[in-house]
């Protein structure tokens, strides 16, 4: 009797069911990714002098929505007041497992602008931006297409998400801010006790998944593995891997070097494996260089190959391709490059 087909069908069915369960679990958070679409986040302050409290409540409401909490609409000015207000918004407080802190802005407008852009990239819920000269606060929500957006709780200003220039606060006069420093409510943070506070994709870097993947894996208590091959990689001609070399691709080398050092510190017995990964990465980037404009970078990367090739070559558990590359490197740079160019495709667009 042929039982292979039913068994295969059951595996596929189980995989589909698990996928649907995961999607349903994460659906609220997935829907919350685009916080620029107003789902009812914004409101006006209830009385004079509570602009900071109202702005903080809107920030926490957006964060609760992002976390997938079904009762995010219950986050109001009044509900936040008991933990955050004492003749003014407290410089630090915790509301529903969301920790909020206060910080000052640099006086230089250019530095201030860059910091705010970075903060918004790290905090999709937004930050409370305060101008002491008025005094007044708004919820700074996002920086999109070169424009800062906010929600101003003042009654005489338009409701909802508006350009910051249409509010009563400006970047030039803003002096400090409140932001969410830790959140214990997110779906990822709840799973099996896994805590992801402080884990952020590095802003403005390529290959940003390398440091994040390591940190998340290190914090995991358990990792599930299934035999199904349900993932297919689509190769785009304009992708990061396929595009021609430019110095920004060195982000990959820096990430992998930091990963190697972290592995050596956290898991010393895996040091050789980390060196193998690093050597492979260096070769990948090195042999994408096709011109003499980046000769200094080329020489520096080749020195990295020479530094780690012996350990990789003598490691019987290293990847065969990495060991072959290490062995070939002893024949010189020109020979190694010729072989690599005949066998690899990355960075040739």
N, C-alpha and C positions, 0 to 999 in steps of 0.2 A: 504493500500500500504506500502511495506517495503522500507523505505528511509534510513535505517541505513547503508546499504552497500555503496550507492553512497556518503553519507556524509563522511563515513570513507575513501572512495577512494579519495575524494576531499582533506581531511586533509592530507593524505599521499602524494598526488601530490603537495600540497602547501609546505609541509615540504621538499620534494625533490627539488622543484624549489628554495626555499630559501637557501638550502644547496649549490646548484650549483652556485647561485649568490654570496654567500659568498666565495666559493672556487675560483671563477673567480676573485673576488676582491683581494684576498690574494695570488693569484698564483705567481706574480712576487717575492713577499717576500718569499714565500715558496720555490721557486726555488733557492733563494739566500742563503738559510740556509747553504749549503755546499760551502763555499767560498774558499775551498781548490782546487776546480776545476776551473782552469783559464778560465774565460769567456772573457778575454781580458782586465784584470785589470792593467797589468803591462807594463811599458815602461821605457826607459832610459832618464836620464836628458838631457836637450837640450843644455846645455853648462856647463863649469866648475864652480864649486862653488854653484850650485843649487840643491845639493843632498837632502837637507832638504825639499825644495819646491816640488821636484818631488816625494819624499816619502810621503809627506802630501797629494799631489794630488791623489796618488794611494790609500791611506787610505780613502780619501773622496769619491773616485770613488767606492770602495768596499762598503762603507756605503750607498751610493746612490743606488747601485744595491740591497743591502740588504733591503732597504726601498721600493723597487719596482718601483723606478723612471725609466721610459722608456728612458730618455735622460742621463743616467749615463755615457755614452761614451763621453759626452761633458765636463765631469770633466777632465780637463787637467792642465798641469803645467802653461800654459799661462792664463787659465781662473781663476785659484786660485791666481795668482800673484798679481792682483790688490787689493785684500783684505788681503793678508797674507804676502806680501814681502816688506821689507824696508831695503835694504842692509843686508838681512838675514831674516830668518823666524821669524815672530812676535811671542811673547810668548803667545799671546791670540788673536784670531780673529774668525769671523763668516763668513761662506761661505754657501750660500743657506740654511739658517736656521740650519746649523750644527755648533755648537760652539766647538772650539778647544782650549786647554790650554796646558801649559808647566809645567813639574815637574822634580825634580831631583831624582836620584836613590841613595840608601844607598851604602856605600863604601864596605861593607862586601859582598863577592861574593855569599855566601849562601842566605843571606837575599835578595840580588838583584835578584837572580834566582827565589826565591819563590814569590817575588812581581811581577815579569814579568809573571810568570805562572798565577797568580791571575788576573792580568790586561788583559791578553789574553782571559781568561775565561769570563771576563766581557765585552770585546770589540771584537766581532767577526770580525770587520773590520780591526783589527790590531792596532799597535801603531808605531809611528816614533821613532826609537832608534838611539841615537846620541853618537858618540865617539869624544870627544874634542881633544884627542891626535893626531888624524890624520890630520885634522878633517874630519869626514864623517858620513853620516846617511843612514839607510836602513829602509824599511817598515818591521817590525817584524809581521808576519802574524798569526802564530799559534804555539802551542806546542802540538805535536802529537806523541804518543808512545815514550815519553821521549826525543824527538828531537825538538829543536827550528827551525822554518822555516822562511824565509824572502824573500823579493825581493830587490835586490841591484841595484840602478839606475846607478851605474858606468858602463861606456862603456866596460871596460875590464873584467867584471864579467859576468858569464852566465845569460841569461835572464830568466824571469819567477820566479816561487816559487822554492827556493833552500834551502838546509840546511844552517843554519847560519854559520856553520863552513866552508862553501865554499864561504862565502862573505868576505869583507874586514873589517868587524866589529865583535867584540867578546863581550861576556857577561862581561868578566873581565875588559875590557877597557871602556865599555859603562858608561856614566855618567848622562844622562838625557833623557827625552822623551816628545813627544807631543801625545795627545789623544783626542778623541771626548768626551766632557763632557755633551753635551745635543744635542738632535736631535728632531726637530719638524716636521720631514717629514714622520715618520713611519706611516703605516696604522693604527696601534693601537692608535697612538697619534692624528690622525685626526678624529677618530670616535666620533661624537657628542661632540667635544671639550675636550675629555678625554686626559689628559696628564700623560704619564707614565715615565717621566724622573726620574732617580734615583731608579726605581723599578727593582731589580735584584734578580734572584734566588740565595740564599746563596750558596757559593761555598763549596763543600765538606761536605754538611749536608744532612741527610736523612729527608724525609717528607718536602721537601723544598717548596711544594705548599702551605702549611698552611699560612706562613706570606705573600706570594705574593697574594694569593686569597683574603685575608682581605684588603690589601692595594689597589688592583685593584677595589674591590667592593666599598670601601669607596670613591674612586675618581669618580665612575660612576655617571652620572646624571640620567640615566634611566636603568632599567634592564627588559628585556623581558622574559616572562615565557609562555611556551606552554604545553599543556596537554599530548602531544605525549610521549610515552615511547620508544625512539629511541636509548637509550644508554644501552649497556650491559657490565657488568664488568667481565672480564676473570680472574679467579683465577689461578695463577701459583704457583706451589709448592715451587719454589725458590724465590718468591716475598719477598719484605721487610716485609709485614704483616705476611707472613707464616713462615719466617725463625725464628729460635730459638733466644731467647733474647741475646743481647750483649749490652754493654754500649752505643754504637752509637745510639741505639733506644731512648735514653734519649733526643735526638734532638727533638723528637715529643713532649715531656713534656715541654721542654724549649720553643719551638715555641708556644705551646698552652698557656703557662703561660704568655708569652709576648703578645699574642693575647688578653687574658683576661684583662691584664692591659691596653692595648690600647683601648679596648671597654669601659672599665670603665672611661677612660679619654675622649674619643670621643663621646660615647653614654651612659651616666650614667644610663638611664632608662633600658638598656639592660644588666646591670651588673649581674643580677641573671642568665640570659641565658648564659652569658659567663662563669660563675662559674660552671654551669651545664655541659657545653662543656668541661671545664677543668677537672672536676671530672671524667667524662666518659673516657677521654684520659688517666688520671693517672691510673685508674683501668685497662684499656686495656693493658698498658705497665707493670704495677705492677704484674699482674697475669700471665704474660708470663715468669717470672723468675722461673726457675725450679731447681736451685741448691743453695748451701750455699755459693758459691764463691762470690755472689753479695748480701750478707746479709745486708751490710750497705745501699746499694741502696734500697733494699726491705723495710727496716725500714723507710728510709727517705720518700719514696713514700706513705707508710701507714700513716705517719704523715700528709701528704697532704690530704689524704682521710678524716682523722678525722677533719682536719681544715675546710673543705668546705661541709661536709656531712649534717650538720644541715640546712644550707641555701637552699641546693638542696631539702632536704626532705620536708621542709615547703613551697616550691614554688609550687603552684598548676599548674603552666604552664610548669614546668620542664618535660622532657621526663619520661615516666613511668619506663623505664628500669633504668634510672639514680636514680629516687626516690627509686626504689626497692633496688638498690645497696647501696644507702645511709642508708636505714632502716636496711638492712641486716648487714651493717658494725658495728652496735651497738651490734650485737651478737658475735663480735670478728673477728680477722683476719682469724683464721683457718676455721671457718664456712663459711665466705665470700669466701675464696679461694676454698673450696670444691664445693660450688654451682657454682662458676664461671667456674671451670674446667669441670663441667658437661654440661655447656650450651654454652661455647665458644670454638672456634677452632684456634684462632690466636696464632702464636708463638710456635706451637707444633712440627714443622718439625725438 
